Amino acid sequence: MKRLFLSMMAMAAITTTLTLTSCGSDDDGNDTSDGASILAADGKTLMGNLTGKQTLEEGEYILGGTVIIENGGELTIPAGTTIKATKGFSSYILVAQGGKLYANGTSSQPVTFTSGEATKKAGDWGGIILNGKAPISGAGAEGTNTANAEINNAYKYGGSDRADNSGALTYVNILYAGARNTADIEHNGLTLNGVGNGTKIQNVYVLESADDAIEFFGGTVNVTNLLAVNPDDDMFDFTQGYKGTLSNCYGIWEDGYTSTEEDPRGVEADGNLDGNGVDHVGQSDFIIDGMTIINNTVDGNTTTGQKNAMDDVIKVRRGATATIKNTLVASTSADALKAKDLVDATDSKGGGTVTINITTSSFSYTNEKVVDYVDKTNPDKNVVGQGTITLTNPSASNAGANTSVFAWTNYSFPTLN
């Protein structure tokens, strides 16, 4: 009772303070409450740990290092705001469990996270990471497993709350992210760690990420309208027990693009983390509905470390179950390389039974160039591996992703013949 009484007294004091200041804001014009500002004295540089709530004013800011939105913290970024990151692995935004990030862009005024370099390139900065409390695969009963974020082991993710809410990303550009610390510790454009389906993620554009455009580490979050252009590794990556839906996604490697990775793919899916949990519970079982993958990659220069791109169009392994609908695979470049396989379910680690549900009218192809790696008359010939796979009757009328919803990005989509 004493603790409750003291808390009530403290709340009364806070209420009095807020009453005096609620009509105003910080000297820099950005509103904060219940915690220290992550905005430096210059009014433009963001850095530090946010434990309370902060709303930025529309404008241009510098991401000067790591920003962590702690448990109970909320950062709101209004439409039309641009945040330019300083170069380096430590320039990133991480939302801890219990924290929330609201990037509230609109089609006419998106929120943009980009490199602050004069000459921008993939891997200039870290990216955006959300850590939620939704289930991930693991050795324990479903809902009891947690893990530590790859890029910052002090922050965990996972749990039992499928409806967990980490905020909202709507009409957001994530450009030139994916900085690397080591070969095993690297950022993506957008990393979703155990994120729950109470989180809203829709209308996101990821350009030139040095690793994956987006990677789901477990969780239940649904993502709608995702455009991925020239990721160095995978376009869409799923692992560690992801159970959600990715709807209307478009991934492209543009004409002349080359990758530095050994095995970049359109889709890469693992049931458990890195194939090290064959017996883990809660393995990935997800849906892709409405996807276009354009492969216009060319031979890389092996003397400079660049590799051939597009290992597989779709790779499902290590105990994953994938239901893939309404997918279009195409190439528009005369110089593009073929992919090794359309669908590959082989697994060097023997990571469990793989199930891929690619049903009637799921696939279509746009031109004869695609025939280099797709046999339209006998599609099962394009599927390799020991998994349970259904791939029947590709439909010539299927259109894949709806590109009209990406008009806000001003991206110039290739014409498909």
N, C-alpha and C positions, 0 to 999 in steps of 0.2 A: 504493500500500500504506500510506503514511503516513496518508493521509486515512481509509482504512478503519480503521486502528488507532486513530486519534483518535476516530472515530465510535463504535468499540466501547467505548472508555474513557468517552465521554460517555453511552452507553447504560447502562453499568454504574452510573454515578453516578445517572442517572434512575431506574434500577431500585431502587437503594438508597432513594432518596427516596420512591418509590411504595410500597415495602414498609413504610415507616414511617407512611404516611398512607392506605393503601388501605382501611382499615376506617373511616375518618372521612370528612369532607367539609368544605367551606368553612364559615366561621363563620355564613353565612346559611342553611346547610342544603342548599345546592345543590352538587352534585358537579362538579368540573372536573378536567381533566387535560390535559397536553400543550399548554397555551396559556392566555392570559389570559382571565378571565371577562368576559362582556358584561353582567354584573349590577353595578349601581352599589352604592356603599357602603350605601345605604338598604335593600338587599336586595330591592327591588321594581321598580326601573327597568332596563329592557333597552336597551342602546345600544352601538354600536361594532362592531369587527371580531373575529370568532371564528376563530382559527387552529387551535385544538385541539378537544377534545371537552367538551361541557358538557351536563349533565342537570339540568333544573329539577325542583324539587319541585312537587307539585300545589298550586295556589293561584291568586292573582290578581296580575298584574303590569302594569306600565305600559310600553308601547313609547314611549320618550322621544325617538326619532329614528330614524335609519337603523341597521338591524342587517344586517351582511353576513357571511355564513358563507363564509369563504374556502376556497380549495383545501386539502383535508385537514381542514377543520373539520367538526364535527358538533354539531348542537343537537337534543336530545331533549326533547320537551314531553309530559308525561304526561296521561293521561285526566283530565277534569274541570277542566283549567286554563283560565283566561280571561286574555287579554292585551288591554288597553285602550290604544289608540293615541292619542297626542296629535295634535291637529289639524294638518294640513299635508301638503304634497307629500313632504317628506323623512321622513315616518314610514312606513317600509315595511321588509319583510324580503326580502333578496335572497340567494339561494343561488348562489354563483359556481360555475363549472365545477370539479368535483372536491370540492365541498362537499356536505353532506347535511343535510336537515331531516327529522326524524322527529316528526310530530304524531300521537301514538298515542291518539286518542280511541276511545271505545266507544259503542254505541248508547245506553247509559244515562248515560255521562259523556263527551260530546264535548269536543273542544278548540275554544275560541271565540276568534276574533280579531275585535275590534269597535272602534268609536269610543269614546273616553273622554269625549266631550262629554255634557253633561246632556241636551241635545236633539239626538239623533242624526239625521244625514241623509246621503244619498249624497255621496261625495266628501270625507268628513271626513279620511280618511287614505289611504295609498298602496295597500296590498294586499300580496300575496305573489307573488314572481317567482322562478322556477327557471330557471337557465341550465345547459343540459346540453351534451354533446359529440356528440349525434346529428346526422345529416345535415340540412342545409337546402338550399333551392334556391339556385342561383347561377351565375355565368358559368364557373366552373371545373368540373372533373370532379366527379361526385357523391362526397361525402365529403371534399372539400377546401375547402368554402366555410365561412366564418365571418362573423359580423356582430357589431355592438356593441349592447348592450341599449339600448333607447330611453330609458329613464329614468336610465341611468347608463352613459355611453359608455366608461367605464374597464373595463367587464366584458363580455367577448365570449361568444358561444355558437356552437354548430355544430361540425361535425367528422365523424368517420367511425364512431363507436361507437354503433351502433343499440341496443345493450343497456346503454347508460350508466345509472347509478343515481344519482339526486339525492335519494334518501330515500323517505319515505312520508307521505302525507296520508290519514288514515282517520278518518271521523266528525269532520269539521271544519266549523265555521261561519266564513264570511268575510262580515262584515256592515259595510255603509256605507263601502266602500272606493272607489277610483277617483279619487283626487285628481288635479288637473290642474295642470301648470306652464304649458304653452301649448296651443294647439289641436292641435299636432303631437306634444306630449310629455305623455302622460297615462297614468295607471295603469288597469288593469282590476281586477276582483276577484281573479282568479287568472290569471297570465301564465306560459305555458310556452314557453320559448325553447330550441329544439333539445333538448328533454328526451327521454331514451332510455326504451325500454320495460322497463328494469330498475327504473324508478321506479314505486312503487305509489300510485295515486290513485283512491280510491273512497269513496263516501258523503260528498259535499261539498255544502254548502248555501251559495249566494251570494245575499245579499239586498241590494237597493238599491245596486248598484254604479253609479258615475257614468259609466263607459264600458261596456265589455262585461263580462258576467258572467265569461266565460272566453275567452281567446284563445290559440290554438296558433300559434306562429311556427316552422314546420318541426317536426322531431323525429318520434319514433315512439311516444311514450308512449300507452298506452291508459287511458281514463278511464271509470269505471263508476259509475252512480248519482249523477247531478249534478242538483241542483235550483236553478234560476235564477229569482228573483222580482224583478220590476221593475228590470231593468238599464236605464240611460238610453239605451244604444245597442243593440248586438246581444246576443242571448242566447248564441249559440254562433258563434264567429268562428275561421276557419281561414285560414292564409296561409303563404307562404314555404316551400312544399314539405312540408306536414304529411302523414305517412303512418302513420296509426294508426286506432284505432276508438274512437268515443264511443258507449257503450252505456247504454241506459236513462236518458235525459235528459228533463227536464220543464222547460219554460220558460213563464212566465206574466207578462203584464201585467194587473194586477188591475183590478177595476171602478173606473172614474174616473181611472185612471192616465194621465198625459200625459208625453211625452218632450221634452227640450230639443234633441234631435239632429235633423238634417235627414233622415236616412234610416235609422232603426232597423229591424232585421230579426230574424226568428227565427233564420235561418242566413245568414251571409255567408261566402263562400269564395272565396279568390284562389289561383291556382296559384303565383304568385310575389309578391314583396313590392310591394304598391301598383301592380301592373301595369307596373312598370318593367323587367321582365326577360322579355320575350316569348320570347327565345331561351335562357333559362336552363335548365339541366338539373335534374332531380329535382323537378319541380313537384308540387303537392299531389295526392294520390290517396288518399282516405280513405273510411271507412265510418261511417255513423250507423245504429245498429240499436236500434230501440225509442225513439221520440221523440214527445212530446206538446208542441204549441205552442198556448197559449190566448191569444187576442187580445181583451182587453176594454178597449182603449184608447179614449179619446174625443178630441174636438176640443180642441186646446190654445188658450191665449189668446195670440194673436200679438202683442198689445201688450206682453206681458211676456217675449217671446222664446220661448215654448213652441210646439212644432210639432205637427202631426198625427203620430201614431205608426204603426208597422207599414208600412213602405214596401213590402216584399215578405215573404212568409212564408219563402221560400228564394231566395237569390241566389247563383248560382255563375257565376264569370267568370274572365277572365285566365288561361286555360290549366289550370284546375282540373278534376279528375275526382272526382266524388262518387257513391258508392253509398249510397242512402238506403232503409232498410227499415223496415217496421212503424211508420208514422208516423200520428199522429192530429192533425188540425187542428180547432180548435173556437173558439167564442165563446159565452159565457154571459150577457153583458150586453146588455140591450135597446138601450143607447146606444152600443155599441161601433162603431168605424169599421171598414170593410172594408179589407183590404190591397189594394195596387195590383195585385199578381200573386201567384198561388200559387207558381209557379216562374218565375224570371226568369234567363235566361242571356245577356242583352244585355251588351255590353262597349264602353263608350265609348272605351277605349284600344286595342281590337283586340288583346287580350292573348293570342291563341292559341286553339287548338281547345278547346272546353268539352265535356265528356262528363258527362251526368247519368243515372245508372242508377236509375230509380225504377220498380220492376218490379211485376208483378201482385200485388195485395193489399198494396201498400205503404202506401196511403192509405185513411183513412176519415174521415167527417165526422159530427158529432153532431146537428146540428139545422139547421133551414131558414135560420137567420141566416147560417150559413157559405156558403149558396148565393149570397150577395151577391158573393163573389169566387171561388167554386168551382162549376163546372158538373159535377155528379156524373154526368150522363149522357154527357158528352163531355169528358173531362178534358183532352184535348190542347188544347182551346181556352184553358185556363188557363196554358199554357206559352208564353212569348215568348222570342225570341232565336235566335241562329244556331248554337247548340250542337247536339250529338247528344243527343237527349232521348227517353227511353222512359217514358211514363206511361200505364199501362193498367189497366182494371178495378179501380177502387177497391173495397175490401172493406168492407161495412157491419159486419163482425164484428171488424175489427181494433181493438185496444184501446190502441195506443200504449205509452207508458211504464207500468211497473208502479209505482203510487204507494205500495203497501204498504211498500216498502223505505225510504220516507222518513218512516215513523212517528216515528223518533227526533228529527226536527226539530220535531215538534208543529205543523207547518204544516196549516192547514185548507184542503183542496183543494175547489174548487167541484164541485158535482154536474153531470155532463154528461148532458143529456137524450138 
